Amino acid sequence: MSNSLEYLLMELGMSGLEAEAYLAVLAEPDSTGYRISQVLGKPAPNTYKALDSLVNKGAILADEGSRSRTFAAVPIREQVIQRNQKLDMLAEEIEKGLQKIHKPLSEEGIYKLSTVHQVLVRAQEMVDNAVDTIVADADNLPMKKLSDGFQRAARRGVKVLLHGRKPMSIPGCEFISSVTEGWRGDMLVLVTDSREYLVAFMSNDMKLLINGIWSRSFIAPCLHRSYMVKVLFYRISMMMGEEKYSLDDIRAELLRLWDRWGYNDPGKEALIEVLRKPDN
């Protein structure tokens, strides 16, 4: 047990001797450095050095008021909170400095993503920054991971069109489900405002990224149109597979979807006119 605790403490940034000293102080509060060195069976100078380091890290407190300097352990949860606060302040200072030297990424660059974490962080930033439209084609787990962000975007007035493999209720969003596409893994395609896109393919548990890219290149409008049409195609195909829908129902649904999601060019109006014409 002790060895496993020492390992976990080392994961928090302590050295091996610091972890041992912390556990000794925790077991015998208000002990002197000399007493801790006896408990550990370590040379006193090395123990004093480890204790001083723990004091500087905020892991233990030193009582300087008594004749002999004694130590008490700071609870782990309190240490983590203090460290997170310090990291937040440090990150804020670094960001201020980086703003002076930061240059935007090339609009034509296509950037490779290395981890699932990178994919999710980038995808969430895209969703949070969207101002007009979001089109996503994703398997169930990626869709769930981003669902809260999709809802927030919809509340901001962003049009959100989602295509998933199973029915899913995401308030404010147009969600269209179809069928499992058959590949072994989870896919995420995300296009925002017809100018930024992300394509990622991950393992089924989303622990391994097989491939992933992000870009603001000229391909984004093409992907937006392609996946928008794909979503509408699946919606109409699924309706045609159910006897309860008549041709008029299918026509009305396609008209509704195209009126809201169709790209704004002469072709949109032409198709709307065709769909409005009754059967001969």
Phi, psi and omega in degrees: 000315182300316181297320180293322177294320178298319179297316180296321178295324177294329176294335177276359176110005178274152171282172179300314180292323178297320179297317178297318181294321179298315180295324179293319178295322179295322181284329182228077181297155179065026176272153175280166177298323180295319179296319179297320179296325177292318179300319183278339186070034182245156176302139183303315181302319179294321180294316179301319180296318179294320179295318178298320179296320178295324176297314180297329180277354181079017182273332176224162177248143179250127176270106182269357186280332182278168181298322177250130181295125180238166187229151175221144184278142172270131180305145183302315181301319178296321178298316182296318179298314180297319181293318180297320178297319179295318179295322178297316179296319179295317179298321179297318179293319179295317180299321178299317179293322182292332180299333181285336184244354184290136173238139181297150177294153179301134180295339183261357184287147172241115192253132181279133176264142190255335185222162175298322179301316178300318179301311184292320179296313180295318179298317180294322176297319178299314180296316182293331183266355182295141181238344185235294184222151172228129173236125181228140174233112189209155170286174192298314186293311176301322180298318179294321181300327185258001188299320179297319177296321177298318179297317179297320179297316179299321179294334177281354181099007177283136175281124185240116179246119186237138176237117180236176183271333179231151179304137181212133180266113176234100187309137177085352184249148172275108182250125180237123180254155179223253184223160174295134187275350169098350181279159182265090182150179180247129181254148172221120171241127184224127178232128181237134176056023180056024183223351184219136182218157177221134176230124182219145175231123187233168174292163184301331179267003179060031176262340183234129174268121179275317175197148179197140177221157175219144182199161169243025186286176182297348181289338185306311179299326178295315179295321179303310181295318183297313183284331174297314179296321179299316180298314180296322178300314181294323179298313181292321179297318180293324178294320180294337179279357180243128185295338185289345181263128176272172177299323178295322177298315182294317179299315182296320180292317178295321178298317179298312182294317182291325179296325182272322189249345182298144182288145188278092173208175182306331180295328179296310181295322180297317180292322178299318179297320178297316183291335180280344181285134177289160178295145177280000000 
